[in-house]
Amino acid sequence: MKKMKKTAYLILFSVLTANSQVMENPNTDMSVAPVEQLTLTQEWDKVFPKSDKVDHRKVTFVNRYGITLAADMYTPKDAAGKLPAIAVSGPFGAVKEQSSGLYAQQLAERGFITIAFDPSFTGESGGSPRRVASPDINTEDFSAAVDFLSVLPDVDSSRIGVLGICGWGGIAIQTAINDPRIKATVASTMYDMTRVAANGYFDTDNSAEKRNAARASLAAQRTEDYRNGSYKRAGGVVDPLPADAPQFVKDYHAYYKTPRGFHPRSGNSTDGWNVTSVLPLMNFRFFEYAGELENAVMILHGEKAHSRYFGEDTFKLLCGDNKELLIVDGASHCDLYDNLDKIPMDRIAQFFSKWMPAE
């Protein structure tokens, strides 16, 4: 009997000890990461005027990697019932106080609940080190925005779309390929960041020799950064402009470096990305499974945009009669950042309404 009691005690002790070890082991924690308490600017500091047709507030949410993202939420005034929702981000290297916020506010005026968010490691969002780009984490950022919108009581979770501008246009499409909750996607004045990182503008550096030279330079920079304990920045939009700057660089300068679009948290307006941020973009290819994207996509470009080839080539990879390529007469790449006489905002809203209908 004593032996049996001793055996039972040992079994109980081992179970309790095992449970204690499980509880103390962080690898067994299956919780969604907590939302970090970010420091958010409460005053209106956008580069566009505030609309009196929408309500605005700051919100935060967490992505699958535990990074807390900051966003501006725009809601139609006197909204009633569950509404369709759209998550907006971009351009690449910009912040939500710039173009993405303008799009979000304009679409809220047209009846959508919208958020414009800062990507991981940028703006008011969390993540360290700062000004790091990642094709994986950044596509996750869009899906995390969908997570957040999906559980809001005022949102119809079956009617969620995304809109990406410039480099985030390509990221939006890449996210939609992998996230069927996204019922409609708009890519405005899009870049394929993986293509331009690997091949250069207009594919002029598309050779193994040039890519290997870039890899060697970036690898050396990694060593130097680690030795110094800090990351070298690539610089934002060039300032002052060189006399021989291409027109699209002049257009970038006219937006990011002037009162029209300058914002102190924007990498493009200030000192840019970490130099080594280009590494994962060179080692990753968007749109491998673009033909499998079943939900609706609109690719929107200016007739005169230097980036137009990204959108036209991506459009060729898409399948189905719910895909649309819209070329805006006379518009440049940066016209579609903030020129409301050029941005076909009503067409964009109609596209989302068509492919995210109320049931």
Rosetta blueprint (number, residue, H / E / L):
1 M L
2 K H
3 K H
4 M H
5 K H
6 K H
7 T H
8 A H
9 Y H
10 L H
11 I H
12 L H
13 F H
14 S H
15 V H
16 L H
17 T H
18 A H
19 N H
20 S H
21 Q H
22 V H
23 M H
24 E H
25 N L
26 P H
27 N H
28 T H
29 D L
30 M L
31 S L
32 V L
33 A L
34 P L
35 V L
36 E L
37 Q L
38 L L
39 T L
40 L L
41 T L
42 Q L
43 E L
44 W L
45 D L
46 K L
47 V L
48 F L
49 P L
50 K L
51 S L
52 D L
53 K L
54 V E
55 D E
56 H E
57 R E
58 K E
59 V E
60 T E
61 F E
62 V E
63 N L
64 R L
65 Y L
66 G L
67 I L
68 T E
69 L E
70 A E
71 A E
72 D E
73 M E
74 Y E
75 T E
76 P E
77 K L
78 D L
79 A L
80 A L
81 G L
82 K L
83 L E
84 P E
85 A E
86 I E
87 A E
88 V E
89 S E
90 G L
91 P L
92 F L
93 G L
94 A L
95 V L
96 K L
97 E L
98 Q L
99 S H
100 S H
101 G H
102 L H
103 Y H
104 A H
105 Q H
106 Q H
107 L H
108 A H
109 E H
110 R L
111 G L
112 F L
113 I E
114 T E
115 I E
116 A E
117 F E
118 D L
119 P L
120 S L
121 F L
122 T L
123 G L
124 E L
125 S L
126 G L
127 G L
128 S L
129 P L
130 R L
131 R L
132 V L
133 A L
134 S L
135 P H
136 D H
137 I H
138 N H
139 T H
140 E H
141 D H
142 F H
143 S H
144 A H
145 A H
146 V H
147 D H
148 F H
149 L H
150 S H
151 V L
152 L L
153 P L
154 D L
155 V E
156 D E
157 S E
158 S E
159 R E
160 I E
161 G E
162 V E
163 L E
164 G E
165 I E
166 C L
167 G H
168 W H
169 G H
170 G H
171 I H
172 A H
173 I H
174 Q H
175 T H
176 A H
177 I H
178 N H
179 D L
180 P L
181 R L
182 I E
183 K E
184 A E
185 T E
186 V E
187 A E
188 S E
189 T L
190 M L
191 Y L
192 D L
193 M H
194 T H
195 R H
196 V H
197 A H
198 A H
199 N H
200 G L
201 Y H
202 F H
203 D H
204 T L
205 D L
206 N L
207 S L
208 A H
209 E H
210 K H
211 R H
212 N H
213 A H
214 A H
215 R H
216 A H
217 S H
218 L H
219 A H
220 A H
221 Q H
222 R H
223 T H
224 E H
225 D H
226 Y H
227 R H
228 N H
229 G L
230 S L
231 Y L
232 K L
233 R E
234 A L
235 G L
236 G L
237 V L
238 V L
239 D L
240 P L
241 L L
242 P L
243 A L
244 D L
245 A L
246 P L
247 Q H
248 F H
249 V H
250 K H
251 D H
252 Y H
253 H H
254 A H
255 Y H
256 Y H
257 K L
258 T L
259 P L
260 R L
261 G L
262 F L
263 H L
264 P L
265 R L
266 S L
267 G L
268 N L
269 S L
270 T L
271 D L
272 G L
273 W L
274 N E
275 V H
276 T H
277 S H
278 V H
279 L H
280 P H
281 L H
282 M H
283 N L
284 F L
285 R L
286 F L
287 F L
288 E L
289 Y L
290 A H
291 G H
292 E H
293 L L
294 E L
295 N L
296 A E
297 V E
298 M E
299 I E
300 L E
301 H E
302 G E
303 E L
304 K L
305 A L
306 H L
307 S L
308 R H
309 Y H
310 F H
311 G H
312 E H
313 D H
314 T H
315 F H
316 K L
317 L L
318 L L
319 C L
320 G L
321 D L
322 N L
323 K E
324 E E
325 L E
326 L E
327 I E
328 V E
329 D L
330 G L
331 A L
332 S L
333 H L
334 C L
335 D H
336 L H
337 Y H
338 D H
339 N L
340 L L
341 D L
342 K L
343 I L
344 P L
345 M H
346 D H
347 R H
348 I H
349 A H
350 Q H
351 F H
352 F H
353 S H
354 K H
355 W H
356 M L
357 P L
358 A L
359 E L
